[in-house]
Amino acid sequence: MVRRIMSEPSKPRSSRVVPAIALLLVGGGITLALLRTPSLHEDPFANAPEGTVALARVDVAAVLNSSLWAKLVTERGGDRGLQRLREQCGVDPAAQVRHLTGLVMGDARTLDHVVFLAEGPFDHEALGDCMRTVVEAEGGGIREAEVEGLPAVAGAQGDSRIAFLGREGAILGSEAAVARVVRTVRGEEASIAESGLRMLWERVASERDIGVVAQVPPHWREVVTARVEPEARDIASIFVTDLQRIGVGARVRRGLSIGAVLVYASSERAEIAGEWLQERKAELMDSTLVTLSPAGPALRAVAIEVRGAELVVAVDLSQERVNRLFELAAQLQEDQTALPLN
């Protein structure tokens, strides 16, 4: 995020030489030194510190340009915040992000363990102006900071940091969590590049627009069961009891393709979850209204298979099929709205 590149000669500081190349955001008072910083690894798992329990990665352009985003988000006003950013800043910040990765580290009981990594050809000057405009409009402020020797910015209060790696990488999170990612990128801490989550990712998400893999610690299972509506707790229990890992990958840039693998502690638990899904699918397929509607072919396309301790679910729909499902949903909503009130 820059206004200009400093051309003044470097000066000594504590017997060290301050690098001559620096970036200055004048209006916000933030000085960012472009050191010989490392770059984020292309492999997202090489950026994730040991102990990371979940990783999600999004191809931002593919999602924002998809029919799913248009129908489920834009048409419902769900991207008003992004629209306001575009209007306030005169630039589209999302257009400068190629991939957005989220990491959940440690026991993940608080947001202090969540970190986001953004990759893209950033226009630092435009984004710096945008950040300052938005923060100041809300009565806040930003200040220069440093994380593990890297240039960073921070809010006037709080522990959040955005650290910059060259011109195409940014890490957002608590200071301690951001520091761990920086050390991992540098090779000073171990990553999860060779973990079981990586192997699951290769199976379901490596070539998808959206990918999520996660370990499922016991307290996550407890939270899921406790927070769903009471009438849905038995169903939730079927799927989360003894669930060890989960991987989901989705292609949304054209049509919709989803693959999911749920890994259980035993084949018995996988069979229980798989049988429940098969029974619900059969019940729906027994309905003439469902089979004759656009939902029928989509439902038939859902494949459910138990492989040992794994439950594998997959579906692949063409764009035409997705469009018909949206038309069906709109018609059902219109019919429901037209029903007389008692």
Salt bridges, closest charged atoms under 4 A:
ASP43 OD2 - ARG198 NH1 2.56
ASP59 OD2 - ARG253 NH2 3.16
GLU75 OE2 - LYS71 NZ 3.57
ASP92 OD2 - ARG86 NE 3.13
ASP107 OD2 - ARG109 NE 3.25
ASP107 OD1 - HIS113 NE2 3.39
GLU119 OE2 - ARG57 NH2 2.90
ASP129 OD1 - ARG3 NH2 3.13
ASP129 OD1 - ARG132 NH2 3.64
GLU148 OE2 - ARG183 NH1 3.02
GLU168 OE1 - ARG98 NH2 3.30
GLU175 OE1 - ARG161 NH2 3.31
GLU189 OE1 - ARG180 NH2 3.18
GLU189 OE2 - ARG183 NE 2.72
GLU202 OE2 - ARG198 NE 2.96
ASP209 OD1 - ARG253 NH2 2.57
GLU279 OE1 - ARG280 NH2 3.58
GLU283 OE2 - ARG280 NH2 2.84
GLU305 OE1 - ARG307 NH2 3.16
GLU310 OE2 - ARG203 NH1 2.83
ASP316 OD1 - ARG251 NH2 3.40
GLU320 OE2 - ARG324 NH2 2.70
